[in-house]
Amino acid sequence: MIQLTPQMRILLSVEATDFRKGIDGLCGVCRQKMQEDPFTGAVFVFRNRSGTAIKVLVYDGQGYWLCQKRLSKGHFRWWPREGDRGIRQMAVHELQLLLWNGDAGRARVEPMWREVKPTEALGRVRA
């Protein structure tokens, strides 16, 4: 079973991918087009040309997981149009929204990190 956690590195391929490709073909896309090593444990997300299906590829240390979701009607509403080297890094909540056909571009969520200001009690040293 794959569990998505906030610590995971999630990389989305902006360009459409030929969905006749299996694990080996998608690993080739990771290496050649995305310039990323598929053995790192990163989660790679791909979309077909018509926007009706997505594939998720991840290496778990023993082997690859390849998951596919195909919508029964319609197409995925949100997909980024640009990214560095044809890829876009995603946060876990964006992938979860994508899997449920939500619009990650319009979702309003708190930032991942925020500055924590120390209080006087934490800064005081006891003698």
MOTA-V351755 format. One line per field, one symbol per residue. psi: psi as a letter, one per 40 degrees, with the letter a starting at -180 (. if undefined). burial: # if it has 9 or more other C-alpha atoms within 8 Angstrom, else .. A space follows every 10 residues. Layout:
psi=???
burial=???
This chain:
psi=ihhhideihh hhhdiiihee hadddddddd dddefiheee eihhhiiide feiiihhihe ddaihhiihh idiaihdhhi eiihfeihhi idddddddde figddehhii idiihhhiid ddehhi.
burial=.......### ####.#.... ..#..##### #.##...#.. ########.. #########. ...###.... #...##.#.. ..#..###.# ##.##.##.. ####...... .......... .......
